[in-house]
Structure formats: structure tokens, C-alpha cells
Amino acid sequence: MNETTERRALWVLRLAGSVVLVLFLASVAVAPRAPVRQNTPGFHDPVIGFELASQPEHVFGILGRPGSAERGMVAVRMRVVTWIDFLFLLAYPCIYVGIALLLASHGRAPRSIASVLIALAAAMAIGDALENRELLRLMQEVDPSRMAPALARLRIFTLVKWYALYAASGLVAVHVGRETGWWRWSGVFFALATLLGLAAIVHLPAIEYSVLPLGIAWLMTYVRAFRR
């Protein structure tokens, strides 16, 4: 065991997990509870539905039409939660960086796997940042005929973020199972999130279903970080 790397890993996980927890609670408090009229088909959460919107009607169904009386607080809340996400995207990828370091320190994953996890963490953050840029543009756009390029870019960046998450979670699921303590059971939830991500290839709303197992896996990892 490399104790120096383990201490660094636990420090990263504690800090990243604490920031993720605080920002998650802030996002839940601020995020709109429901779309103005209707969500992107198949989705319940308006924030995830907005991320995966593919038509102007989806955007206007969630936020309301610009200049209309229905637009109001949902659009304001969506803008605030998007800005919060610029902080969130710096924190949650660090959970995977911390896991990579921890597994490497225990000899549970080779250096090459740890490097791949760190690269995937970077892809998550970049994809999420570019996704947020397109969301902010779409919130300002009033002409549906000019929305197609932003919606096309949004779909690409959103899927880069999610599939980097699923790829990293799948790698973690395989290697965390080699741990000897209770934390190895987080691999079940990392694996479930990955499987749901694969299901999203044929049923896009499965992305929304993956949020709960991902959250459980992250929480288990956060708790593990406070135990040597």
C-alpha cells in the first residue's frame, strides 16, 4: 500500500464529496420542480429534460415562450441552477480522480486504469461546461428557427458528459469489487448506473434513471473517505 497516495486520495474524496453534497442541496433548493407546460418526452426532471432537449418545442415547453406571462420563475431558476452547475462540474469529476488514486494506492487498479479514470473525469468536466454554455444560449434565444445549431451542440456535449460518467463508473465497478471492506458494494451501484447508461442508447430517459444509483455510489464513496 502506498500511504502517501492513499492520504492524497482520501483528501480529494473528502473535499470533492463535501462540495458535491453542498452544491447538490443548493441545486435541489433552486431547481424548478416542474416544466411550465411539458417536459422533453419521457423525462420527469425539468433540468435533465432541458439538457436533453432536441427541439425548440422542448425548450419552450420547459421554460415557457419568451415574453409570455408563463415564462417567469422557471426560467430564472433554470438559469441559477445552470450557474451552480459550473461549480458542480469542477467537483464531481474529482470523485473519480480520488477513486483512481485510492484504488491505485491499494494496488486494486493498474496505473493505466487510474490514468483512464482521470482522463474520463476531465471529459466529464469539459462536456458539462460546454453543455452549460449551450443551455444559457438557449435560454436567451427567442427565435425557434435559430435554435437548431445550439440544440445539436447541446446533444453532443451532454452525451459526452454522461457517457464519460458511465465509462468511468463501469471501470470503478470492476476494480472497486477487489476491495476488502464494505465499500466494494458501491460497485453494484456504479455498475447499475453504467447499465442504465447503456440502456439509454435505445431509451434516452434511462439517463434520468441512472441518477439515483450514481448518487448512492458517490455517497458510499464519500463515507468511505472518512475511514482509513
C-alpha positions as CSV (number, residue, x, y, z in Angstrom):
1,M,0.0,0.0,0.0
2,N,1.2,3.5,-0.9
3,E,0.2,5.5,2.2
4,T,1.1,8.9,0.7
5,T,-1.1,8.3,-2.4
6,E,-3.9,6.9,-0.1
7,R,-3.8,10.1,2.1
8,R,-4.0,12.2,-1.1
9,A,-6.9,10.2,-2.4
10,L,-8.8,10.5,0.8
11,W,-8.2,14.2,1.0
12,V,-9.5,14.6,-2.6
13,L,-12.6,12.5,-1.9
14,R,-13.4,14.3,1.3
15,L,-13.1,17.7,-0.3
16,A,-14.9,16.8,-3.6
17,G,-17.6,14.9,-1.7
18,S,-18.3,17.8,0.6
19,V,-18.5,20.3,-2.3
20,V,-20.8,17.9,-4.3
21,L,-23.1,17.5,-1.3
22,V,-23.4,21.2,-0.6
23,L,-24.0,22.1,-4.3
24,F,-26.4,19.2,-4.7
25,L,-28.5,20.5,-1.9
26,A,-28.3,24.1,-3.3
27,S,-29.4,22.8,-6.7
28,V,-32.3,20.9,-5.3
29,A,-33.5,24.0,-3.4
30,V,-33.2,26.2,-6.5
31,A,-34.1,24.0,-9.4
32,P,-37.6,24.2,-10.9
33,R,-39.9,21.4,-9.7
34,A,-41.8,21.1,-13.0
35,P,-41.8,22.5,-16.5
36,V,-44.1,25.4,-17.4
37,R,-46.1,23.2,-19.8
38,Q,-44.5,19.9,-20.6
39,N,-41.1,18.3,-20.4
40,T,-38.9,16.7,-23.0
41,P,-40.8,13.4,-23.8
42,G,-40.0,10.6,-21.3
43,F,-38.4,12.8,-18.7
44,H,-39.7,14.0,-15.3
45,D,-36.9,16.3,-14.0
46,P,-37.1,19.6,-16.0
47,V,-33.3,20.1,-15.6
48,I,-32.4,16.8,-17.1
49,G,-35.1,17.2,-19.7
50,F,-33.7,20.6,-20.7
51,E,-30.2,19.1,-21.0
52,L,-31.6,16.5,-23.5
53,A,-34.0,18.8,-25.4
54,S,-33.7,18.3,-29.1
55,Q,-36.4,20.6,-30.5
56,P,-37.4,24.3,-29.8
57,E,-40.8,23.0,-28.6
58,H,-39.0,21.1,-25.8
59,V,-37.2,24.3,-24.6
60,F,-40.4,26.3,-24.7
61,G,-42.4,23.6,-23.1
62,I,-40.0,23.6,-20.1
63,L,-39.3,27.3,-19.8
64,G,-42.3,28.9,-21.4
65,R,-42.2,31.1,-24.5
66,P,-40.1,34.3,-24.3
67,G,-42.1,37.3,-23.4
68,S,-45.1,35.3,-22.3
69,A,-46.6,35.6,-18.8
70,E,-45.9,31.8,-18.2
71,R,-42.1,32.2,-18.5
72,G,-41.1,33.8,-15.2
73,M,-39.6,31.9,-12.3
74,V,-39.0,28.6,-14.0
75,A,-36.6,30.3,-16.4
76,V,-34.9,32.2,-13.6
77,R,-34.5,29.1,-11.5
78,M,-33.1,27.2,-14.5
79,R,-30.5,29.9,-15.1
80,V,-29.4,29.9,-11.4
81,V,-29.1,26.1,-11.3
82,T,-27.0,26.2,-14.5
83,W,-24.6,28.7,-13.0
84,I,-24.4,26.5,-9.9
85,D,-23.5,23.6,-12.2
86,F,-20.4,25.4,-13.3
87,L,-19.1,24.8,-9.8
88,F,-20.6,21.3,-9.5
89,L,-18.8,20.2,-12.7
90,L,-15.5,21.0,-11.0
91,A,-16.3,18.8,-8.0
92,Y,-18.0,15.6,-9.1
93,P,-15.3,14.6,-11.6
94,C,-12.8,14.8,-8.7
95,I,-14.7,11.9,-7.0
96,Y,-13.4,9.8,-9.9
97,V,-9.9,11.2,-9.6
98,G,-9.9,10.4,-5.9
99,I,-11.2,6.9,-6.5
100,A,-8.5,6.4,-9.1
101,L,-5.8,7.4,-6.6
102,L,-7.3,5.3,-3.9
103,L,-7.6,2.1,-6.0
104,A,-4.0,2.7,-7.2
105,S,-2.7,3.1,-3.7
106,H,-4.3,-0.2,-2.7
107,G,-3.0,-2.0,-5.8
108,R,-6.6,-2.6,-6.9
109,A,-6.1,-0.9,-10.3
110,P,-3.0,-0.6,-12.5
111,R,-1.7,2.9,-13.3
112,S,-3.1,2.7,-16.8
113,I,-6.7,2.3,-15.4
114,A,-6.1,5.2,-13.0
115,S,-4.9,7.4,-15.9
116,V,-8.0,6.5,-17.9
117,L,-10.3,7.4,-15.0
118,I,-8.6,10.8,-14.7
119,A,-8.9,11.4,-18.4
120,L,-12.6,10.5,-18.2
121,A,-13.0,12.9,-15.3
122,A,-11.6,15.7,-17.5
123,A,-14.0,14.7,-20.3
124,M,-17.0,15.0,-17.9
125,A,-16.0,18.4,-16.8
126,I,-15.3,19.7,-20.3
127,G,-18.5,18.2,-21.7
128,D,-20.6,19.6,-18.8
129,A,-19.1,23.1,-19.2
130,L,-19.8,23.2,-22.9
131,E,-23.3,21.8,-22.2
132,N,-24.0,24.7,-19.8
133,R,-22.8,27.2,-22.4
134,E,-25.4,25.9,-24.8
135,L,-28.1,25.9,-22.2
136,L,-27.5,29.5,-21.4
137,R,-27.6,30.4,-25.1
138,L,-31.0,28.6,-25.5
139,M,-32.4,30.5,-22.5
140,Q,-31.7,33.7,-24.3
141,E,-32.9,32.7,-27.8
142,V,-36.3,33.8,-28.7
143,D,-36.4,32.7,-32.4
144,P,-37.0,28.9,-32.7
145,S,-35.6,29.0,-36.3
146,R,-32.2,29.8,-34.9
147,M,-32.1,27.2,-32.2
148,A,-31.1,24.1,-34.2
149,P,-27.3,24.6,-34.1
150,A,-27.3,25.1,-30.3
151,L,-29.6,22.1,-29.8
152,A,-27.3,19.9,-31.9
153,R,-24.2,21.0,-30.0
154,L,-26.1,20.6,-26.7
155,R,-26.9,16.9,-27.5
156,I,-23.3,16.2,-28.3
157,F,-21.8,17.8,-25.2
158,T,-24.5,16.3,-22.9
159,L,-23.8,12.8,-24.2
160,V,-20.1,13.3,-23.9
161,K,-20.6,14.2,-20.2
162,W,-23.0,11.3,-19.4
163,Y,-21.0,8.6,-21.3
164,A,-17.8,9.7,-19.7
165,L,-19.6,9.3,-16.4
166,Y,-20.8,5.8,-17.4
167,A,-17.5,4.7,-18.7
168,A,-15.7,5.8,-15.5
169,S,-18.4,4.2,-13.3
170,G,-18.1,1.0,-15.2
171,L,-14.3,0.9,-14.7
172,V,-14.8,1.7,-11.0
173,A,-17.4,-1.0,-10.6
174,V,-14.9,-3.6,-11.9
175,H,-12.0,-2.6,-9.7
176,V,-13.7,-1.5,-6.5
177,G,-15.1,-5.0,-6.2
178,R,-11.5,-6.0,-5.4
179,E,-11.6,-4.0,-2.2
180,T,-11.9,-6.0,1.0
181,G,-14.3,-3.7,3.0
182,W,-17.9,-2.7,2.7
183,W,-17.1,-0.1,0.1
184,R,-16.8,-2.8,-2.5
185,W,-20.6,-2.9,-2.6
186,S,-20.6,0.6,-4.1
187,G,-19.6,-1.3,-7.2
188,V,-23.1,-2.6,-7.6
189,F,-24.5,0.9,-7.9
190,F,-21.7,2.1,-10.2
191,A,-22.4,-0.9,-12.4
192,L,-26.2,-0.3,-12.3
193,A,-25.7,3.3,-13.4
194,T,-23.5,2.1,-16.3
195,L,-26.1,-0.4,-17.4
196,L,-28.8,2.2,-17.4
197,G,-26.5,4.4,-19.4
198,L,-26.2,1.6,-22.0
199,A,-30.0,1.3,-22.0
200,A,-30.2,5.0,-22.8
201,I,-28.8,4.2,-26.3
202,V,-32.2,2.7,-27.1
203,H,-34.3,4.6,-24.5
204,L,-32.9,8.0,-23.8
205,P,-34.8,8.7,-20.5
206,A,-32.8,5.8,-18.9
207,I,-30.2,8.6,-18.3
208,E,-32.6,10.0,-15.7
209,Y,-33.0,6.6,-14.0
210,S,-29.2,6.4,-13.6
211,V,-29.0,9.4,-11.3
212,L,-30.2,7.6,-8.2
213,P,-27.7,4.7,-8.3
214,L,-24.9,7.2,-9.1
215,G,-25.9,9.3,-6.1
216,I,-25.8,6.2,-3.8
217,A,-22.4,5.1,-5.2
218,W,-21.0,8.6,-4.6
219,L,-22.4,8.8,-1.1
220,M,-20.9,5.4,-0.2
221,T,-17.6,6.6,-1.5
222,Y,-17.8,9.9,0.4
223,V,-18.5,8.0,3.7
224,R,-15.6,5.6,2.9
225,A,-13.3,8.6,2.5
226,F,-13.5,9.3,6.3
227,R,-12.3,5.8,7.2
228,R,-8.6,4.9,6.9
